[in-house]
Amino acid sequence: MRDSILTMMNLIDISSWQKGVDLSALFATNPLDGVVVKATQGTGYVNPEYAGWVKWLSDHDKPFGFYHYCDGADADEEAEHFYNTVKPYIGKGIPVADYEGEALLKGTAWLKRFLDRFYALSGVKAMIYCSLSVVREQPFDALTDHPLWVAQYADMNPV
């Protein structure tokens, strides 16, 4: 069982869907603890906004992370693609595995393989990002050494 440490943070995640967002205005008008930027997906996609946003966040000393949207393709190849894209920011931002969609069909064994490969390459344990329903429906026992970010969507009630 995962140690029960509840930390409430006001994080947002952004992807190319938010193209053009002004990060300075976002921080000025919102009580944010940080931003997590989509970096990659699958084995080949790189978010075209990733590099600019992460550079701005790093240059302005804002807490940030970067995430890989897991497609459920070859776990090692996905981890290598993610690592090769984010390696300039390892140790500066938090790496996150966005576990949803097709990857859920592969199960937590697939996720563990992805996380283990990323750790072998980077020396950093990535955080797992998923919904509460996924945590309730899939076995996470083998992943307790990875931080878990349980997304809260529509109602903003504490989980």
C-alpha positions in Angstrom: 0.0 0.0 0.0 1.3 3.5 -0.9 2.2 5.7 2.1 -0.6 8.1 2.7 0.8 11.6 2.2 -1.8 13.9 0.9 -0.4 17.0 -0.8 -2.8 19.4 -2.5 -1.1 21.3 -5.3 -2.6 23.6 -7.9 -1.0 22.3 -11.0 -2.2 22.5 -14.6 -1.1 20.5 -17.6 -0.8 22.1 -21.0 -0.3 20.7 -24.5 -0.5 21.9 -28.0 -4.2 22.5 -27.5 -3.2 25.5 -25.4 -1.0 26.9 -28.2 -0.4 30.7 -27.7 -1.0 30.7 -23.9 0.9 33.5 -22.2 2.6 31.8 -19.3 3.5 35.1 -17.6 -0.1 36.1 -17.6 -1.2 32.7 -16.5 1.0 32.9 -13.4 0.1 36.5 -12.7 -3.7 35.8 -12.7 -3.8 32.3 -11.1 -2.6 30.8 -7.9 -0.5 28.1 -9.6 2.1 25.8 -7.9 3.4 24.8 -11.3 2.8 23.8 -14.9 3.3 20.4 -16.4 3.9 20.5 -20.2 3.2 17.7 -22.6 6.5 16.8 -24.2 5.9 13.6 -26.1 3.5 10.9 -27.1 4.0 7.4 -28.3 7.3 6.7 -30.1 7.6 9.8 -32.3 5.4 12.8 -31.4 7.0 15.8 -29.9 4.7 18.7 -28.8 5.8 21.7 -30.9 5.1 24.0 -28.0 7.1 22.0 -25.5 10.6 23.5 -25.9 9.5 27.1 -25.7 7.3 26.6 -22.7 9.8 24.6 -20.7 12.5 27.1 -21.5 10.3 30.0 -20.3 9.4 28.1 -17.1 13.0 27.2 -16.4 14.3 30.7 -17.2 11.7 32.3 -14.9 12.3 29.8 -12.0 8.7 28.5 -12.1 8.1 24.9 -10.9 7.5 22.7 -13.9 7.2 19.2 -15.1 7.0 17.5 -18.5 4.9 14.6 -19.5 4.7 11.7 -21.9 1.3 10.6 -23.0 1.6 6.8 -23.0 0.1 5.3 -26.2 0.7 1.7 -25.2 3.2 1.0 -28.0 6.5 -0.7 -27.1 7.2 0.5 -23.5 11.0 0.7 -24.0 10.7 2.7 -27.2 8.2 5.1 -25.7 10.5 5.6 -22.6 13.5 6.2 -24.9 11.6 8.8 -27.0 10.5 10.6 -23.9 14.0 10.6 -22.4 15.7 11.8 -25.5 13.3 14.7 -25.7 13.4 15.9 -22.1 17.0 15.0 -21.1 18.2 18.7 -21.1 15.7 19.3 -18.3 16.3 16.2 -16.2 17.0 17.4 -12.7 15.2 20.7 -13.4 11.6 19.6 -13.9 9.6 16.6 -12.9 9.1 13.8 -15.5 5.6 12.5 -15.6 4.0 9.4 -17.3 0.4 10.3 -18.4 -1.3 6.9 -18.1 -4.6 6.8 -19.8 -6.2 5.9 -23.2 -4.8 2.9 -25.1 -2.0 2.4 -22.5 -4.6 1.3 -19.9 -5.3 -1.7 -22.0 -1.7 -2.9 -21.6 -2.0 -2.6 -17.8 0.3 -1.6 -15.0 2.9 -4.2 -16.1 3.4 -2.1 -19.3 3.5 1.1 -17.2 6.2 -0.4 -14.9 8.3 -1.4 -17.9 8.1 2.2 -19.3 8.9 3.7 -15.9 11.8 1.2 -15.3 13.3 2.0 -18.7 13.0 5.8 -18.2 14.7 5.4 -14.8 17.5 3.3 -16.3 18.2 6.1 -18.8 17.7 9.1 -16.6 18.4 8.1 -13.0 15.1 9.8 -12.1 11.8 8.2 -11.1 8.9 9.6 -13.1 5.6 10.5 -11.5 2.5 8.7 -12.6 -0.4 10.8 -13.7 -3.9 9.2 -14.0 -7.5 9.5 -12.9 -8.8 8.3 -9.6 -10.9 5.6 -11.4 -7.7 4.2 -12.9 -6.1 3.9 -9.4 -9.2 2.2 -8.1 -9.5 -0.2 -11.1 -5.8 -1.3 -11.7 -3.2 -2.8 -9.4 -0.5 -0.2 -8.5 1.3 -2.4 -5.9 4.4 -2.8 -8.0 4.6 1.0 -8.6 4.6 2.3 -5.1 8.1 3.7 -5.4 6.8 6.3 -8.0 5.0 9.4 -6.9 1.4 9.4 -8.0 -0.5 12.5 -9.3 -4.2 11.7 -9.2 -6.0 14.1 -11.6 -9.0 16.0 -10.3 -11.1 17.2 -13.2 -14.6 18.7 -13.1 -15.6 19.3 -9.6 -12.4 20.4 -7.8 -13.4 18.5 -4.7 -10.4 17.1 -2.8 -9.6 13.5 -3.6 
